[in-house]
Amino acid sequence: MKNFTNYKEYDKKENLKIGSKVVHGAVGHDPFTGSVSFPIFQTATFRFRALEDSFGYDYTRLQNPTVEELERTLAMLENGTHALALSSGMAAVMCAFSLLKRGDHLISSDDIYGGTYEIAKTELKERGVETSFVDLSDFELFKESIKENTKMIFIESPTNPTMKVADIAEICKIAKEKGIIVVVDNTLLTPYYQKPLNLGADIVIHSGTKYLEGHNDTMAGFVITNKEEYFTPMRAFLTYQGACLAPLNAWLTLRGIKTLEVRMQRHNENALKVAEFLQNHPKVTKVYYTGLKDHKDYATTMKQSTGFGGLLSFEVDTKETALKVLEKVNMIIFAGSLGGVESLICYPVVVTHHEVPEEERLKLGINDRLLRLSVGIEDAEDIINDLAQALE
Ligand SMILES: Cc1ncc(COP(=O)(O)O)c(C=O)c1O
C-alpha cells in the first residue's frame, strides 16, 4: 500500500502552453491510482487517522481534493497564486465585494451584468458602501470619478451587452498609486484571451457557468488573486457563507476546461463571421463586437487581449423585428446565459438587465431593439442561415 499523502504536494504545470495546461489541469491525473481523469471526491467529510492526524482534509466546505484541483487549475491559468471555487458567479462577486466596508466607495463599470448591478444598488448600499457606475472605457471620466474613500474598482471588460472595453493596465497604474483594489470580471474572455493579473489587477472573478465550464449545464464561480491579504478574508467569506462548490460540479468544470482552447477558438471564429453577416444585413442597425475593426475600443482590445470571444449584441430596426427574431430562430435557442457550446439568443431588456431602471438602460444603449447572441460552436453557416431566416 502506497503512503497516501495529499494532493496539495503536487506541482503546477508552469512550463506548458495554455492549450496543454487546460487539457492536463494542475495535477491532472490521479497520482495515487493512475486514473487519467482526476477523481470526484463525492464526500462531505473525511476520516481522521488519529487525534490531530488527518489525511489533510477535514470537511468539504473547508477543502475537498476535487475542488482544490479546480482551484489550482484556475490559479495556474490566470497566473495567480490563490484561487477559490464557489457555487456560482454571483457568489464570486459577493466574495470580492466582502472586502468592502461601511464608508467605502466603489467604482464599477456602468454596463455590468444586471445581477452585479443589483448587488451594488441594494446589498452594498445597505452596508453603507456608495457605488459610482462609470463608463470605464472613458479614461478621463474614470479619473474624475475617484474619491478619497475609493476602495475598489470593479471592471467588466468587455462589458455586456454593449461590449465596452476598459484599458485595464492604465486603470491599474492609477489604482496602485492610490492603494485601490482592482477587480476584473473576466467571464467573457477567460484566461485564454485575457489575463487581468498580468495587466496589474489584484483580483479576477468569473462566472464559471459560462465559457470555463462551457456546456450550459453547471453553475460555478471563481475568485483568483496573487495577494494573500485579499485571499485570506475571501476564503473566510466562502467558508462562513457556505458558498462552496459541490465536488461533482467541480469535476464537470474541470472536464469543461480541458477543451477551453478549442472551444474559445471556435467561438471567436464563428462570432466574427456572424458579426460580419449582421453588419451587412439591411434590418440590422448596429453590431457590438470587439473583433470588428470599427468597434470604438478595437485598439484597446488589441493591446490587452489575444482574442474577442463569442459574445456579441446587435440592434435591429424595430422592436417588432427583435421579437420576431426571438420567435423565429430554430437551431439558436432563446435563453439567458452565455458561453456554452449551444448558440443562445436573448433580449437584455427583459432577461439580463430588467433590474436596471429604464432611463439608465436607455442611456447605456440597452433598448427594446437590442438582442444579445452568445455564438456557439456549431457550424457558422447554420448559425448565419438561422439568423437570416429569422430576420426575413
Ligand atoms: C459577466 C457575468 N458575471 C457574473 C455573472 C453571474 O454568474 P452566475 O450566473 O454564474 O451566478 C454573470 C451571469 O450571467 C455574468 O454574465
Ligand as a Chemical Component Dictionary entry (heavy atoms), coordinates in Angstrom:
data_LIG
# 
_chem_comp.id                   LIG 
_chem_comp.type                 NON-POLYMER 
_chem_comp.pdbx_formal_charge   0 
_chem_comp.three_letter_code    LIG 
# 
loop_
_chem_comp_atom.comp_id 
_chem_comp_atom.atom_id 
_chem_comp_atom.alt_atom_id 
_chem_comp_atom.type_symbol 
_chem_comp_atom.charge 
_chem_comp_atom.model_Cartn_x 
_chem_comp_atom.model_Cartn_y 
_chem_comp_atom.model_Cartn_z 
_chem_comp_atom.pdbx_ordinal 
LIG C1 C1 C 0 -20.273 38.769 -16.689 1  
LIG C2 C2 C 0 -21.020 37.990 -15.658 2  
LIG N1 N1 N 0 -20.563 37.978 -14.380 3  
LIG C3 C3 C 0 -21.208 37.297 -13.406 4  
LIG C4 C4 C 0 -22.368 36.593 -13.663 5  
LIG C5 C5 C 0 -23.047 35.820 -12.573 6  
LIG O1 O1 O 0 -22.744 34.449 -12.714 7  
LIG P1 P1 P 0 -23.693 33.220 -12.293 8  
LIG O2 O2 O 0 -24.908 33.287 -13.155 9  
LIG O3 O3 O 0 -22.822 32.021 -12.520 10 
LIG O4 O4 O 0 -24.040 33.396 -10.860 11 
LIG C6 C6 C 0 -22.871 36.566 -14.973 12 
LIG C7 C7 C 0 -24.101 35.828 -15.267 13 
LIG O5 O5 O 0 -24.689 35.918 -16.324 14 
LIG C8 C8 C 0 -22.184 37.285 -15.993 15 
LIG O6 O6 O 0 -22.633 37.315 -17.256 16 
# 
loop_
_chem_comp_bond.comp_id 
_chem_comp_bond.atom_id_1 
_chem_comp_bond.atom_id_2 
_chem_comp_bond.value_order 
_chem_comp_bond.pdbx_ordinal 
LIG C1 C2 SING 1  
LIG C2 N1 SING 2  
LIG C2 C8 DOUB 3  
LIG N1 C3 DOUB 4  
LIG C3 C4 SING 5  
LIG C4 C5 SING 6  
LIG C4 C6 DOUB 7  
LIG C5 O1 SING 8  
LIG O1 P1 SING 9  
LIG P1 O2 DOUB 10 
LIG P1 O3 SING 11 
LIG P1 O4 SING 12 
LIG C6 C7 SING 13 
LIG C6 C8 SING 14 
LIG C7 O5 DOUB 15 
LIG C8 O6 SING 16 
# 
